[in-house]
Amino acid sequence: MALNYVWIGFFVIAFIVALIKLVVLGDTAIFNNVVNGMFDSAKTGAEISIGLIGIMTFWLGIMKIGERAGMISLFAKGLSPFFSRLFPDVPKSHPANGSIIMNFSANALGLDNAATPVGLKAMQELQELNPVKDTASNAMIMFLVLNTAGITLIPTSVIALRMANGAANPADIFIPCLIGTFISFLSGMIAVAIYQKINLLQLPILAFFSFFVALMLGLYFWLGALPPDEIALYAGLLGGIIIFSVITLFIVHGAFQKINVYEAFIDGAKEGFTTSVMIIPFLIAILVAISAFRTTGCMDYVVNAIGSFVALFGLDTNFVPALPVGLMKTLSGGGARGLMVDVMKTYGADSFQGRLACIIQGSTETTFYILAVYFGSVGIKKPRYALVCGLIADFVGVIAAILLAYMFFGSTIK
């Protein structure tokens, strides 16, 4: 229901603003621009979904091999003490546990193409346990919110874009991004846990976070010792090694288990094709609404209002130019990436605003996109409190990114 109101609100607000621009400001092109933008976004939504067919077909085929070979169950057992506390409604032996773990692992390494199909597979498996098929279950909400606030250990794409835009040290945002995404993940988990009355002060959960903190420190000392231009290279190498190792392990283990790995792959690949086609209407719906809101200038109005409000208290407003990245990231990852590059080009990659834009990009996720795609893939029409918790994680992530930017790079403000 919340998503329904948000979707309606995008169109109604955009229409009112466009009407005011036409009548008061004499902008005769505004409605034509809005309509063209919506048509372009509809085309983009279809292209994104069709573009997913290949990677979806491949990854769900690999996941089917892992499932039949028993590898998914082994992955699930390894982290079951942690995930069983967060997903008490999911049986420990259910394949959804393995898919959830694989999804979080791919997200952590910044491998979006790998994370999406595995995440959709996990959502389908959670739907099998869902007693009310059009309403999100507790487990589905926890998974979606943690996915929107997913921990990213290495922001490879952000580092690469900083390098392309002439940053002296492209990886200088690595530690702030790492801390920011951890805070966002933790806030999303706490928000859902409050709704679902889950006690987070349990030994497996505390042990998991202790391990993650140690992992962050290890990555910091390893990557921090490398030359700046090699960090993105080795980060990408690490991700590639892990993913290809998992693929090979699934296939080899399946062969040892004497299953027909080729036949298993084809069965899973068929599911990938069906899922890719299924998400088209849901993705187009949200992208078209976002386009209308953005084209009318509503996003700019929101940002300027925030800047004026902050200025009333005499606080520094240097963060305001980078704020659209955070607002857009909730709606569209591609749009936020474009805004991040624009901020770096306008203010400089090594400016406070440029670094902040990159930290925001690396610390937050596309809540509306993920909600539309993941829930849409299984026909969920009632997300319950999933959107609220996802937005809480995004909001905390943006605030954390701003504070971290001032902590690490406040001295660069001029």
C-alpha positions as CSV (number, residue, x, y, z in Angstrom):
1,M,0.0,0.0,0.0
2,A,2.8,2.4,0.8
3,L,4.4,1.9,-2.6
4,N,1.0,2.5,-4.2
5,Y,0.7,6.0,-2.5
6,V,4.3,6.8,-3.3
7,W,3.8,5.9,-7.0
8,I,0.6,8.0,-7.2
9,G,2.4,10.9,-5.4
10,F,5.2,11.0,-8.0
11,F,2.7,11.6,-10.8
12,V,0.4,14.0,-9.0
13,I,3.2,16.2,-7.6
14,A,4.9,16.2,-11.0
15,F,1.7,17.2,-12.8
16,I,1.0,20.0,-10.4
17,V,4.5,21.4,-10.7
18,A,4.4,21.1,-14.5
19,L,1.1,22.9,-14.6
20,I,2.5,25.8,-12.4
21,K,5.5,26.0,-14.7
22,L,3.2,26.3,-17.7
23,V,0.7,28.8,-16.3
24,V,2.9,30.9,-14.1
25,L,6.4,30.7,-15.8
26,G,5.2,30.2,-19.4
27,D,7.2,27.0,-19.8
28,T,5.4,25.6,-22.9
29,A,7.9,22.8,-23.3
30,I,7.5,21.3,-19.8
31,F,4.7,18.8,-20.6
32,N,6.4,17.7,-23.7
33,N,9.7,17.1,-21.8
34,V,7.9,15.2,-19.1
35,V,6.1,12.9,-21.6
36,N,9.3,12.3,-23.6
37,G,11.2,11.5,-20.4
38,M,8.5,9.0,-19.3
39,F,8.7,7.3,-22.8
40,D,12.4,7.2,-22.6
41,S,12.3,5.7,-19.1
42,A,9.7,3.1,-20.2
43,K,12.2,2.1,-23.0
44,T,15.0,2.0,-20.5
45,G,13.0,-0.2,-18.1
46,A,12.4,-2.7,-20.9
47,E,16.0,-2.6,-22.0
48,I,17.3,-3.2,-18.5
49,S,15.0,-6.2,-18.1
50,I,16.0,-7.6,-21.5
51,G,19.6,-6.9,-20.7
52,L,19.2,-9.1,-17.5
53,I,18.1,-12.1,-19.5
54,G,21.6,-13.3,-20.3
55,I,23.1,-12.9,-16.8
56,M,19.9,-14.2,-15.2
57,T,19.8,-17.2,-17.4
58,F,23.4,-18.0,-16.7
59,W,23.4,-17.4,-12.9
60,L,20.2,-19.2,-12.2
61,G,21.5,-22.1,-14.2
62,I,24.6,-22.2,-12.0
63,M,22.5,-21.9,-8.9
64,K,20.4,-24.9,-10.0
65,I,23.6,-27.0,-10.3
66,G,24.7,-25.8,-6.8
67,E,21.2,-26.7,-5.4
68,R,21.1,-30.2,-6.9
69,A,24.8,-30.9,-5.9
70,G,24.1,-29.8,-2.3
71,M,26.5,-26.9,-2.4
72,I,23.8,-24.4,-1.5
73,S,22.9,-26.3,1.6
74,L,26.6,-26.4,2.6
75,F,26.8,-22.6,2.2
76,A,23.7,-22.2,4.2
77,K,24.9,-24.4,7.1
78,G,28.1,-22.4,7.4
79,L,26.2,-19.2,8.2
80,S,23.0,-20.6,9.6
81,P,23.7,-19.6,13.2
82,F,23.6,-15.9,12.0
83,F,20.9,-16.1,9.4
84,S,18.6,-18.4,11.4
85,R,18.3,-15.5,14.0
86,L,17.4,-13.0,11.3
87,F,15.1,-15.4,9.3
88,P,13.5,-17.5,12.0
89,D,10.6,-18.4,9.7
90,V,13.0,-20.1,7.1
91,P,13.8,-23.7,7.9
92,K,17.6,-24.3,8.3
93,S,17.7,-26.8,5.4
94,H,15.7,-24.7,2.9
95,P,17.7,-23.7,-0.2
96,A,16.7,-20.0,0.3
97,N,19.4,-19.8,3.0
98,G,22.1,-20.5,0.5
99,S,20.7,-18.1,-2.1
100,I,20.6,-15.4,0.5
101,I,24.2,-16.0,1.5
102,M,25.3,-15.9,-2.2
103,N,23.4,-12.7,-2.8
104,F,25.0,-10.9,0.2
105,S,28.5,-12.2,-0.8
106,A,28.1,-10.9,-4.4
107,N,26.8,-7.5,-3.1
108,A,29.7,-7.2,-0.6
109,L,32.2,-7.6,-3.5
110,G,30.4,-5.0,-5.6
111,L,29.4,-7.5,-8.2
112,D,25.9,-6.2,-9.0
113,N,25.4,-8.4,-12.1
114,A,26.0,-11.5,-10.0
115,A,24.0,-10.3,-7.0
116,T,20.7,-9.6,-8.8
117,P,19.9,-13.0,-10.3
118,V,20.9,-14.8,-7.1
119,G,18.8,-12.3,-5.1
120,L,15.8,-12.9,-7.3
121,K,16.3,-16.6,-6.9
122,A,16.3,-16.2,-3.1
123,M,13.1,-14.1,-3.3
124,Q,11.4,-16.9,-5.3
125,E,12.4,-19.5,-2.7
126,L,11.1,-17.3,0.1
127,Q,7.9,-17.0,-1.8
128,E,7.5,-20.7,-1.6
129,L,7.3,-20.4,2.2
130,N,5.0,-17.4,2.1
131,P,1.4,-18.3,3.1
132,V,-0.1,-15.1,1.6
133,K,1.3,-14.9,-1.9
134,D,0.4,-11.2,-2.6
135,T,1.8,-10.0,0.7
136,A,5.4,-9.8,1.7
137,S,6.3,-12.2,4.5
138,N,8.6,-11.2,7.4
139,A,11.5,-13.1,5.9
140,M,11.0,-11.4,2.5
141,I,11.0,-8.0,4.1
142,M,14.2,-8.7,6.1
143,F,15.9,-10.0,3.0
144,L,14.8,-7.0,0.8
145,V,15.8,-4.4,3.4
146,L,19.2,-5.9,4.1
147,N,19.6,-6.1,0.3
148,T,18.8,-2.4,-0.2
149,A,21.3,-1.6,2.7
150,G,23.7,-4.3,1.6
151,I,27.3,-4.1,2.8
152,T,29.8,-3.3,0.0
153,L,33.3,-4.1,1.1
154,I,34.9,-2.7,-2.1
155,P,33.3,0.1,-4.1
156,T,35.1,-0.9,-7.3
157,S,32.9,1.1,-9.7
158,V,33.1,4.3,-7.7
159,I,36.9,4.0,-7.5
160,A,37.1,3.4,-11.2
161,L,34.9,6.5,-11.9
162,R,37.1,8.7,-9.6
163,M,40.1,7.5,-11.5
164,A,38.5,8.3,-14.8
165,N,37.7,11.8,-13.6
166,G,41.3,12.6,-12.6
167,A,41.3,12.1,-8.8
168,A,44.8,12.2,-7.4
169,N,44.0,9.3,-5.1
170,P,40.9,7.5,-6.5
171,A,40.6,5.1,-3.5
172,D,40.7,7.8,-0.8
173,I,36.9,7.2,-0.3
174,F,37.4,3.5,0.4
175,I,37.3,3.6,4.2
176,P,34.4,6.2,4.4
177,C,32.4,4.1,2.0
178,L,33.1,0.9,4.0
179,I,32.0,2.5,7.2
180,G,29.0,4.2,5.6
181,T,27.6,1.0,4.1
182,F,28.1,-0.9,7.4
183,I,26.1,1.8,9.2
184,S,23.4,1.7,6.6
185,F,23.2,-2.1,6.8
186,L,23.1,-2.1,10.6
187,S,20.3,0.6,10.6
188,G,18.2,-1.4,8.2
189,M,18.6,-4.6,10.2
190,I,17.6,-2.7,13.4
191,A,14.6,-1.2,11.8
192,V,13.2,-4.5,10.6
193,A,14.2,-6.2,13.9
194,I,12.1,-3.7,15.8
195,Y,9.0,-4.4,13.6
196,Q,9.5,-8.2,13.9
197,K,10.6,-8.2,17.5
198,I,13.9,-9.9,16.8
199,N,16.6,-9.8,19.5
200,L,19.8,-8.7,17.9
201,L,21.9,-9.1,21.1
202,Q,22.5,-12.8,20.4
203,L,26.0,-14.4,20.3
204,P,25.9,-15.4,16.6
205,I,24.8,-12.0,15.5
206,L,27.4,-10.2,17.6
207,A,30.1,-12.7,16.4
208,F,29.1,-11.9,12.8
209,F,29.6,-8.2,13.3
210,S,32.9,-8.8,15.1
211,F,34.1,-10.8,12.1
212,F,33.0,-8.1,9.7
213,V,34.8,-5.4,11.7
214,A,38.0,-7.5,11.6
215,L,37.5,-8.1,7.8
216,M,37.2,-4.3,7.3
217,L,40.4,-3.8,9.1
218,G,42.2,-6.5,7.1
219,L,41.0,-5.0,3.8
220,Y,42.1,-1.6,5.0
221,F,45.6,-2.7,5.8
222,W,45.9,-4.8,2.6
223,L,44.5,-2.3,0.1
224,G,45.9,0.7,1.9
225,A,49.4,-0.5,1.3
226,L,48.8,-0.6,-2.5
227,P,49.5,2.2,-4.9
228,P,46.2,4.2,-5.6
229,D,46.0,3.1,-9.3
230,E,46.2,-0.6,-8.3
231,I,43.5,-0.7,-5.7
232,A,40.6,-0.9,-8.1
233,L,42.6,-3.5,-10.1
234,Y,43.2,-5.8,-7.2
235,A,39.6,-5.3,-5.8
236,G,38.2,-6.4,-9.1
237,L,40.7,-9.3,-9.2
238,L,39.6,-10.5,-5.8
239,G,35.9,-10.4,-6.8
240,G,36.6,-12.2,-10.1
241,I,38.6,-15.0,-8.4
242,I,35.9,-15.6,-5.8
243,I,33.0,-15.7,-8.3
244,F,34.7,-17.9,-10.9
245,S,35.9,-20.2,-8.1
246,V,32.3,-20.6,-6.9
247,I,31.1,-21.4,-10.5
248,T,33.8,-24.0,-10.9
249,L,33.2,-25.5,-7.5
250,F,29.5,-25.9,-8.2
251,I,30.2,-27.6,-11.5
252,V,33.0,-29.9,-10.3
253,H,31.1,-30.9,-7.1
254,G,28.0,-31.6,-9.2
255,A,30.0,-33.9,-11.4
256,F,31.4,-35.7,-8.4
257,Q,27.8,-36.1,-7.1
258,K,27.0,-37.8,-10.5
259,I,24.3,-35.3,-11.4
260,N,23.8,-34.2,-15.0
261,V,25.2,-30.7,-14.6
262,Y,24.3,-29.6,-18.1
263,E,20.7,-30.6,-17.7
264,A,20.6,-28.9,-14.3
265,F,22.0,-25.7,-15.8
266,I,19.4,-25.7,-18.5
267,D,16.5,-26.2,-16.0
268,G,17.8,-23.3,-14.0
269,A,18.4,-21.1,-17.1
270,K,14.8,-21.5,-18.1
271,E,13.7,-20.0,-14.7
272,G,16.1,-17.1,-15.3
273,F,14.5,-16.2,-18.7
274,T,11.0,-16.3,-17.2
275,T,12.0,-14.1,-14.2
276,S,13.6,-11.5,-16.5
277,V,10.4,-11.1,-18.5
278,M,8.2,-11.0,-15.4
279,I,9.9,-8.0,-13.9
280,I,9.4,-5.7,-17.0
281,P,6.0,-4.1,-15.9
282,F,7.1,-3.5,-12.3
283,L,10.4,-1.9,-13.4
284,I,8.8,0.3,-16.0
285,A,6.2,1.5,-13.5
286,I,8.7,2.8,-11.1
287,L,11.1,4.3,-13.6
288,V,8.4,6.2,-15.4
289,A,7.2,7.7,-12.2
290,I,10.7,8.7,-11.2
291,S,11.3,10.3,-14.5
292,A,8.2,12.5,-14.2
293,F,9.2,13.6,-10.8
294,R,12.8,14.4,-11.9
295,T,12.0,16.1,-15.2
296,T,9.7,18.7,-13.6
297,G,12.5,19.8,-11.3
298,C,10.9,18.4,-8.1
299,M,14.2,16.8,-7.1
300,D,15.9,20.2,-7.3
301,Y,13.2,21.9,-5.2
302,V,13.7,19.3,-2.5
303,V,17.4,19.7,-2.4
304,N,17.3,23.5,-2.4
305,A,14.7,23.4,0.5
306,I,17.1,21.2,2.5
307,G,20.0,23.6,1.9
308,S,17.9,26.6,3.0
309,F,16.7,24.8,6.1
310,V,20.3,23.9,7.1
311,A,21.5,27.5,6.5
312,L,18.9,28.8,8.9
313,F,20.9,27.2,11.8
314,G,24.1,28.6,10.5
315,L,25.5,25.2,9.6
316,D,27.8,24.5,6.7
317,T,26.0,23.9,3.4
318,N,28.9,22.6,1.3
319,F,27.3,19.1,1.3
320,V,24.1,20.3,-0.5
321,P,25.5,20.0,-4.1
322,A,26.2,16.3,-3.5
323,L,22.8,15.7,-1.9
324,P,20.9,14.9,-5.2
325,V,23.1,11.8,-5.5
326,G,21.7,10.4,-2.2
327,L,18.1,11.3,-3.2
328,M,18.5,9.9,-6.6
329,K,20.3,6.7,-5.4
330,T,17.1,5.7,-3.6
331,L,15.2,5.9,-6.9
332,S,17.7,5.0,-9.6
333,G,21.3,3.7,-9.4
334,G,22.1,4.8,-13.0
335,G,20.7,8.3,-12.4
336,A,22.7,8.6,-9.1
337,R,25.9,7.5,-10.9
338,G,25.3,10.2,-13.5
339,L,24.8,12.8,-10.9
340,M,27.9,11.7,-9.1
341,V,30.0,12.1,-12.2
342,D,28.4,15.5,-12.8
343,V,29.3,16.7,-9.3
344,M,32.9,15.6,-9.9
345,K,33.1,17.4,-13.2
346,T,31.5,20.6,-11.7
347,Y,33.5,20.8,-8.5
348,G,36.4,18.5,-9.1
349,A,37.0,14.8,-8.2
350,D,39.1,15.8,-5.2
351,S,36.8,18.5,-3.9
352,F,34.8,18.0,-0.8
353,Q,31.6,17.8,-2.9
354,G,33.1,15.3,-5.3
355,R,34.3,13.0,-2.6
356,L,31.0,13.3,-0.7
357,A,29.1,12.4,-3.8
358,C,31.3,9.3,-4.2
359,I,30.8,8.3,-0.5
360,I,27.1,8.6,-0.8
361,Q,27.1,6.5,-4.0
362,G,29.1,3.8,-2.3
363,S,27.1,3.9,1.0
364,T,23.5,3.7,-0.2
365,E,21.3,1.5,-2.4
366,T,18.4,1.8,-4.9
367,T,15.5,1.0,-2.6
368,F,12.6,1.7,-5.0
369,Y,14.4,-0.2,-7.8
370,I,15.1,-3.3,-5.7
371,L,11.6,-3.2,-4.2
372,A,10.0,-3.1,-7.6
373,V,12.2,-5.7,-9.1
374,Y,12.5,-8.2,-6.3
375,F,8.8,-8.1,-5.1
376,G,7.6,-7.7,-8.7
377,S,9.4,-10.9,-9.7
378,V,7.2,-13.0,-7.3
379,G,4.0,-10.9,-7.6
380,I,4.1,-9.2,-4.2
381,K,1.5,-6.3,-4.2
382,K,1.6,-5.5,-0.5
383,P,5.1,-4.7,0.8
384,R,3.9,-3.9,4.3
385,Y,6.7,-2.0,6.1
386,A,9.5,-2.9,3.7
387,L,9.6,0.5,2.0
388,V,9.7,2.3,5.4
389,C,12.6,0.3,6.7
390,G,14.4,0.5,3.4
391,L,14.1,4.3,3.4
392,I,15.3,4.4,7.0
393,A,18.4,2.6,6.0
394,D,18.9,5.0,3.0
395,F,18.4,8.0,5.2
396,V,20.8,6.9,7.8
397,G,23.3,6.0,5.1
398,V,23.2,9.5,3.6
399,I,23.5,11.2,7.0
400,A,26.5,8.9,7.8
401,A,28.1,9.6,4.4
402,I,27.8,13.4,5.1
403,L,29.3,13.1,8.6
404,L,32.1,10.8,7.4
405,A,33.0,13.2,4.6
406,Y,33.4,16.0,7.1
407,M,35.4,13.7,9.3
408,F,37.8,12.6,6.6
409,F,37.8,15.5,4.1
410,G,36.4,18.5,6.0
411,S,39.8,20.2,5.7
412,T,39.5,20.3,1.9
413,I,36.5,22.7,2.0
414,K,37.3,26.1,0.6
